[in-house]
Amino acid sequence: MQVEVSGTHHHVPVTADLDKHIRKKLQKINKYLRRGLSARVRLKEEKKRYLTEINVVADGLTIHGDGSSPDLYTSVETAIDKVNKQAKKFKEKIKSRRSRMRMRKRDSLSRLMSFT
């Protein structure tokens, strides 16, 4: 599934390479989130530092990541890493919850069977 990426930039020249880099890195979030992926990327330069803000909306979840660095690519990497980390944590939380539910169901069935 493709991530729908849109963005704005303020005092930052966005080259084709930068755009390709951002899109490629944001595709990695697909392994954590499945439906309705859209990402909003904001790039701006303030006081010789690049600020990157990324908001991802998927599966009824909104994830925010930001990065700040004198290097534009480092700023983007930091923001994307934060978003990926949060998405991974969300997926692990869901998996854990499902596992606990299965265990409860299995335990209640075994208790029910022992009464009969």
SULNOR-V808156 format. One record per pair of residues at least 24 apart in sequence whose ideal C-beta (glycine too) atoms are under 6 Angstrom apart, sorted by the first residue. I is the first residue (numbers start at 1). J is the second residue. D is the distance in Angstrom with one decimal. If there is no record, write none. Layout:
[[I/J/D] [I/J/D]]
This chain:
[[1/30/5.9] [3/27/5.9] [3/37/4.5] [3/39/5.5] [4/38/4.3] [5/39/4.9] [6/40/5.7] [7/41/3.8] [8/42/5.3] [9/43/4.3] [10/44/3.9] [11/45/4.4] [12/43/4.4] [12/45/5.3] [22/76/6.0] [25/80/4.7] [29/84/5.9] [29/87/5.3] [32/87/3.8] [32/88/5.3] [32/91/4.6] [33/58/4.1] [33/59/5.3] [33/87/5.4] [35/59/5.5] [50/75/4.2] [52/76/5.0] [52/79/4.2] [54/79/4.7] [54/83/5.3] [56/83/5.5] [63/87/6.0]]
